[in-house]
Amino acid sequence: MSFNWEQKRVLVTGGTSFIGSHLVEALIARGALVRVVDDLSSGITENLLPHLKSESLEVISADLREPGICRNAMRDIELVFHLAADHGGRGYVEKCQAGPASNLFLDGIVFWEAAKAKVDKVVFASSGCVYPNYIQADIAKEMYLTEEQVGPPYDADNMYGWAKLMAELTLQSYYREFGMKAASCRYFTVYGPRAKEDHAIIAMIARAFIHQDPFEVWGNGEQIRNWTYVQDIVEGTILAAEYIDDGTAVNLGTTERIRVIDAVNMVVEMFDYKPKINKRLDMPTGPMNRVADNSRAKELMGWKPKYTLREGLSETVKWYRANRTTEQVIEILKKGGLLKRKVEGTPVCSKSQNSA
C-alpha cells in the first residue's frame, strides 16, 4: 500500500508529551506538516526542541476543551492523531476518577470537530485499559488479550479505561454514519526516552538511578505485564493511519510475559546494585495478568515490535543517565511522593502517583 506523507497536513493533540513528541518527529521525518495543540499539563515544548523553528511544525499551547480551540485546531487539517488525555500512573488511574472522566468530553469534542471539518481520518491513542478486568485476574493462565475480547459485558479499567472504550465506540459509529475514517491503537504500557517518572518503567529507573534501598515495589511483584518501547508504538500508530479506515482497534504491544519483579531485577542489574525489595501490598497494582496478542496488527498492517524489554531498557537507561542528575531525580521522586509514604486520608489526585 502506498501512502504519501509529504506535505500532508496533520494535527497531533498532546504532541509535546512523551509519546506525542516521538510521533511528531517521525511524521516530520516523513515530510508531513504538523500542527501540535497541547495544554502542557504533561508535555514540554523542549521535547520538540530540534524542530521548533522548522516550517514543518506549528505548536499551539492551549486546552482543547476550551471554547473554540478545537475548531480552530482542525482548520485545513487532513489527518488527526489524538493522543491528548488526562492520564497518570497506576495510583492515579485507581484513586482518581474525575480527571480521567474529562476525557469523555475531550475525545467527544475532538471527534465532533474533526467530523465537522471533514477531516479525512482520526487515529486514536487507546489503551489496554479497555479490556475486561475479570479476564485478567489469574496469573496462572498464559493468556494474551485479543481485540474481540472487548465487548459485552464491558468491564473497563476504572474511568480512564471507560473513556478510552467510549472513544473507540464513538469512532466506529462516526465511520458507519458519517463516513469519517478512523483507527484506534491500544497501547500497552509504553516506556522510553522522555517518559516521566509517573509511569512504571521510568519510576523503576529513577529509583535505581539513586540506588534506592530498600527498593519499593507496589503489590507482590507477581503482576504480569508486557512493556512496549516508544519507537515501536510510534511505528504502529503511523501504520494504523496508513492501513486502517473503519475504526478497527489494534493492540500495540509485545507478547513478552514479564513479572513486575523480573522487570525490577532487570533494571537494578543495569545499575549494578542489589537492593532489598520492599513489597507494598497496600498499594494499587492493577490487573494481575495483562499481555497483548498482536496478531491483528501483524495481519492488517505488518506491524511487529522490534525491541525486547531488555533492549528498550538499555536505550532508556542510556537516555536517563544523559539527561538527569542525582539531585534532579531525588527532587522528582520527593515531589511525586515516591520517597516517602503519603499522609493517610483523602488521596491527592496527583498524576505523579505510580507503582514500580
C-alpha positions as CSV (number, residue, x, y, z in Angstrom):
1,M,0.0,0.0,0.0
2,S,1.4,3.4,-1.0
3,F,0.8,6.3,1.4
4,N,2.4,9.7,0.8
5,W,3.1,11.8,3.9
6,E,4.8,14.6,2.0
7,Q,3.1,17.9,2.8
8,K,0.2,16.1,4.4
9,R,-1.4,18.5,7.0
10,V,-1.5,16.6,10.3
11,L,-2.8,17.5,13.8
12,V,-1.2,15.8,16.8
13,T,-3.0,16.5,20.1
14,G,-0.8,16.2,23.1
15,G,2.2,16.4,20.7
16,T,4.7,17.8,23.3
17,S,4.2,14.7,25.5
18,F,6.4,11.7,25.8
19,I,4.7,9.6,23.1
20,G,3.4,12.6,21.2
21,S,6.8,14.2,20.7
22,H,8.3,11.0,19.2
23,L,5.3,10.7,16.9
24,V,5.7,14.3,15.8
25,E,9.4,13.7,15.0
26,A,8.6,10.6,12.9
27,L,5.9,12.5,11.0
28,I,8.2,15.4,10.2
29,A,10.8,13.0,9.0
30,R,8.3,11.6,6.6
31,G,7.6,15.1,5.2
32,A,4.3,15.9,7.0
33,L,3.3,19.4,8.0
34,V,2.5,19.0,11.7
35,R,0.3,21.2,14.0
36,V,0.6,20.4,17.7
37,V,-2.0,21.5,20.2
38,D,-1.1,20.8,23.8
39,D,-2.0,22.3,27.2
40,L,1.4,21.3,28.5
41,S,-0.1,19.6,31.5
42,S,2.3,16.6,31.0
43,G,4.4,17.6,28.0
44,I,7.1,20.2,27.5
45,T,7.9,22.1,24.3
46,E,11.6,21.2,24.9
47,N,10.7,17.7,23.7
48,L,10.3,19.2,20.2
49,L,13.3,21.5,20.5
50,P,15.1,20.4,17.3
51,H,12.0,21.2,15.3
52,L,10.6,24.4,17.0
53,K,12.0,26.7,14.3
54,S,11.0,24.3,11.4
55,E,8.4,25.4,8.9
56,S,7.1,21.8,9.2
57,L,5.9,22.4,12.8
58,E,3.4,24.7,14.4
59,V,2.9,24.5,18.2
60,I,-0.2,25.9,19.9
61,S,-0.3,26.0,23.7
62,A,-4.0,25.6,24.5
63,D,-6.6,23.4,26.1
64,L,-8.7,21.7,23.5
65,R,-11.6,21.6,26.0
66,E,-11.9,25.4,26.0
67,P,-14.4,27.1,23.6
68,G,-13.2,27.5,20.0
69,I,-9.8,25.9,20.5
70,C,-10.6,22.6,18.9
71,R,-12.5,24.1,16.0
72,N,-9.5,26.3,15.1
73,A,-7.1,23.4,15.6
74,M,-8.9,21.5,12.8
75,R,-8.5,24.3,10.3
76,D,-7.1,22.8,7.0
77,I,-6.2,19.5,8.7
78,E,-6.3,16.3,6.7
79,L,-5.5,13.7,9.4
80,V,-5.6,13.8,13.2
81,F,-3.6,11.8,15.7
82,H,-5.5,12.2,19.0
83,L,-3.2,11.5,21.9
84,A,-4.2,14.2,24.4
85,A,-5.7,12.8,27.6
86,D,-5.9,13.3,31.3
87,H,-3.8,10.4,32.5
88,G,-1.2,9.2,35.1
89,G,0.3,6.1,36.7
90,R,-1.5,3.3,38.4
91,G,-2.1,5.2,41.6
92,Y,-3.8,8.0,39.6
93,V,-5.9,5.6,37.5
94,E,-7.2,3.8,40.6
95,K,-7.6,6.6,43.0
96,C,-8.8,9.5,40.8
97,Q,-11.8,9.3,38.5
98,A,-12.9,12.9,37.9
99,G,-9.8,13.8,35.9
100,P,-9.9,10.8,33.5
101,A,-13.7,11.4,33.2
102,S,-12.9,14.7,31.5
103,N,-11.5,12.6,28.6
104,L,-15.1,11.7,27.7
105,F,-15.6,15.4,26.9
106,L,-12.2,15.9,25.4
107,D,-12.5,13.0,23.0
108,G,-16.0,13.9,22.1
109,I,-15.2,17.4,21.1
110,V,-12.1,16.4,19.1
111,F,-14.1,13.8,17.1
112,W,-17.1,16.1,16.6
113,E,-15.0,19.0,15.3
114,A,-13.0,16.6,13.1
115,A,-16.2,15.4,11.5
116,K,-17.5,18.9,11.0
117,A,-14.1,20.0,9.5
118,K,-14.3,16.9,7.1
119,V,-11.0,15.6,8.3
120,D,-10.2,12.5,6.3
121,K,-9.1,10.3,9.3
122,V,-8.7,10.2,13.1
123,V,-6.2,7.9,14.7
124,F,-6.9,7.5,18.4
125,A,-4.4,6.5,21.2
126,S,-6.4,4.0,23.1
127,S,-5.2,1.6,25.9
128,G,-5.0,-1.9,27.2
129,C,-7.3,-0.5,30.0
130,V,-10.3,-1.1,27.7
131,Y,-10.1,-4.9,28.4
132,P,-12.4,-6.5,31.0
133,N,-10.9,-6.7,34.4
134,Y,-12.5,-10.1,35.1
135,I,-10.4,-11.9,32.5
136,Q,-7.1,-10.5,33.8
137,A,-7.1,-11.9,37.3
138,D,-5.4,-15.3,37.1
139,I,-1.6,-15.2,36.7
140,A,-1.5,-19.0,36.3
141,K,-3.1,-18.6,32.8
142,E,-0.8,-18.0,29.8
143,M,-3.3,-15.5,28.3
144,Y,-3.0,-13.0,25.5
145,L,-5.7,-10.3,25.1
146,T,-7.3,-10.3,21.7
147,E,-9.2,-7.3,20.4
148,E,-12.5,-9.1,20.1
149,Q,-12.5,-9.7,23.9
150,V,-13.6,-6.1,24.3
151,G,-17.3,-6.5,24.1
152,P,-20.4,-7.0,26.3
153,P,-20.3,-7.4,29.2
154,Y,-17.9,-4.4,29.2
155,D,-15.7,-4.1,32.3
156,A,-13.0,-1.5,31.6
157,D,-10.2,-0.5,34.0
158,N,-11.6,2.5,36.0
159,M,-12.8,5.7,34.5
160,Y,-9.7,6.0,32.4
161,G,-10.4,2.7,30.7
162,W,-14.1,3.5,30.2
163,A,-13.3,6.8,28.5
164,K,-10.9,5.0,26.1
165,L,-13.6,2.4,25.4
166,M,-16.3,5.0,24.7
167,A,-13.9,6.9,22.3
168,E,-13.3,3.7,20.3
169,L,-17.0,3.0,20.0
170,T,-17.6,6.6,19.0
171,L,-15.1,6.5,16.2
172,Q,-16.7,3.3,14.9
173,S,-20.1,5.0,14.9
174,Y,-18.7,8.0,13.1
175,Y,-17.2,5.8,10.4
176,R,-20.5,3.9,9.9
177,E,-22.8,7.0,10.0
178,F,-20.6,9.9,8.9
179,G,-18.0,8.1,6.7
180,M,-15.1,9.6,8.7
181,K,-12.2,7.2,8.6
182,A,-10.7,6.1,11.9
183,A,-8.4,3.7,13.7
184,S,-7.8,3.0,17.4
185,C,-4.4,1.9,18.7
186,R,-4.5,0.1,22.1
187,Y,-1.2,1.0,23.7
188,F,0.3,-1.5,26.2
189,T,2.4,0.1,28.9
190,V,4.7,2.4,26.8
191,Y,8.2,3.4,28.0
192,G,11.3,5.0,26.6
193,P,13.2,8.3,26.4
194,R,11.3,11.4,27.6
195,A,8.9,9.4,29.6
196,K,8.1,10.9,33.0
197,E,8.6,9.3,36.4
198,D,4.8,8.8,36.8
199,H,4.9,5.6,34.9
200,A,6.3,2.2,35.9
201,I,9.5,1.7,34.0
202,I,10.8,5.2,34.4
203,A,9.8,5.1,38.1
204,M,11.9,1.9,38.4
205,I,14.8,3.5,36.5
206,A,14.6,6.7,38.7
207,R,14.8,4.6,41.9
208,A,17.6,2.6,40.6
209,F,19.4,5.7,39.4
210,I,19.7,6.9,43.0
211,H,20.3,3.4,44.3
212,Q,17.1,3.3,46.4
213,D,17.5,0.7,49.1
214,P,15.1,-0.8,50.1
215,F,13.6,-0.7,46.6
216,E,9.8,-0.3,46.8
217,V,7.5,-2.4,44.6
218,W,3.7,-2.0,44.6
219,G,2.0,-5.3,45.2
220,N,3.7,-8.6,45.4
221,G,5.6,-8.2,42.2
222,E,3.8,-11.2,40.6
223,Q,1.8,-8.9,38.3
224,I,2.4,-9.9,34.6
225,R,2.8,-7.2,32.0
226,N,4.2,-6.5,28.6
227,W,6.1,-3.2,28.2
228,T,6.3,-1.6,24.8
229,Y,9.1,0.6,23.6
230,V,8.1,4.0,22.3
231,Q,9.6,3.7,18.9
232,D,7.5,0.5,18.3
233,I,4.4,2.4,19.4
234,V,5.1,5.3,17.0
235,E,5.7,2.9,14.1
236,G,2.4,1.1,14.8
237,T,0.5,4.3,15.2
238,I,1.6,5.6,11.8
239,L,0.9,2.2,10.2
240,A,-2.6,2.4,11.6
241,A,-3.1,5.7,9.8
242,E,-1.8,4.2,6.6
243,Y,-3.8,0.9,6.7
244,I,-6.9,1.1,8.8
245,D,-10.0,3.1,7.8
246,D,-13.1,1.6,9.5
247,G,-12.4,2.3,13.2
248,T,-10.9,-1.1,13.9
249,A,-8.9,-1.3,17.1
250,V,-5.5,-2.9,17.1
251,N,-3.2,-3.9,20.0
252,L,0.2,-2.4,20.0
253,G,2.2,-4.4,22.5
254,T,4.8,-7.1,22.7
255,T,3.9,-10.7,23.6
256,E,6.6,-10.9,26.3
257,R,5.2,-12.1,29.6
258,I,7.2,-10.4,32.3
259,R,6.5,-10.2,36.0
260,V,6.9,-6.8,37.6
261,I,9.6,-8.2,40.0
262,D,11.5,-9.5,37.0
263,A,11.4,-6.1,35.3
264,V,12.7,-4.6,38.6
265,N,15.6,-7.0,38.7
266,M,16.4,-6.2,35.1
267,V,16.6,-2.5,35.9
268,V,18.7,-2.7,39.1
269,E,21.1,-5.1,37.3
270,M,21.7,-2.3,34.7
271,F,22.6,0.0,37.6
272,D,24.9,-2.7,39.2
273,Y,23.5,-3.0,42.7
274,K,21.3,-5.4,44.6
275,P,18.8,-3.6,46.9
276,K,16.4,-5.2,49.4
277,I,12.9,-5.4,47.8
278,N,10.1,-3.9,49.9
279,K,6.8,-5.2,48.6
280,R,4.0,-2.7,49.2
281,L,0.9,-4.9,49.4
282,D,-1.2,-1.9,50.5
283,M,-0.7,-0.1,47.2
284,P,-2.7,-0.3,43.9
285,T,-1.5,-3.0,41.4
286,G,-3.9,-3.0,38.5
287,P,-4.9,-6.3,36.7
288,M,-2.7,-9.2,37.5
289,N,-2.4,-10.6,34.0
290,R,-2.3,-8.1,31.1
291,V,-0.4,-9.1,28.0
292,A,-1.3,-8.3,24.4
293,D,-2.0,-10.5,21.4
294,N,-0.6,-8.5,18.5
295,S,-1.5,-10.9,15.6
296,R,-4.2,-8.5,14.3
297,A,-1.7,-5.7,13.9
298,K,0.6,-8.0,12.1
299,E,-2.2,-9.2,9.8
300,L,-3.7,-5.8,9.0
301,M,-0.6,-3.6,8.7
302,G,2.5,-5.8,9.0
303,W,3.5,-4.4,12.4
304,K,5.5,-6.3,15.0
305,P,7.7,-4.9,17.8
306,K,11.4,-4.6,17.2
307,Y,12.5,-4.1,20.8
308,T,12.5,-6.6,23.6
309,L,12.2,-5.2,27.1
310,R,15.9,-5.6,27.7
311,E,16.8,-3.8,24.5
312,G,14.4,-1.0,25.2
313,L,15.5,-0.7,28.8
314,S,19.1,-0.3,27.6
315,E,18.2,2.6,25.4
316,T,16.0,4.2,28.0
317,V,18.6,3.9,30.8
318,K,21.2,5.4,28.4
319,W,18.9,8.4,27.8
320,Y,18.1,8.8,31.5
321,R,21.7,8.8,32.6
322,A,22.5,11.5,30.0
323,N,19.5,13.7,31.0
324,R,19.2,13.5,34.8
325,T,21.3,14.3,37.8
326,T,21.0,12.7,41.2
327,E,19.7,15.9,42.7
328,Q,17.0,16.2,40.0
329,V,15.8,12.7,40.5
330,I,15.6,13.0,44.2
331,E,13.5,16.1,43.9
332,I,11.2,14.5,41.2
333,L,10.7,11.4,43.4
334,K,10.0,13.5,46.5
335,K,7.5,15.7,44.7
336,G,5.7,12.6,43.4
337,G,5.6,11.1,46.9
338,L,7.8,8.1,45.8
339,L,10.5,8.6,48.5
340,K,8.1,8.6,51.5
341,R,4.6,7.5,52.2
342,K,1.8,9.9,51.7
343,V,-0.2,11.2,54.7
344,E,-3.2,9.0,55.4
345,G,-6.6,10.3,54.5
346,T,-8.2,11.5,51.2
347,P,-5.9,10.7,48.3
348,V,-4.4,13.6,46.5
349,C,-5.1,13.1,42.8
350,S,-1.6,13.8,41.6
351,K,-0.5,12.4,38.2
352,S,2.8,11.5,39.6
353,Q,1.3,8.6,41.6
354,N,2.7,5.4,40.2
355,S,3.8,1.9,41.0
356,A,7.1,0.3,40.1
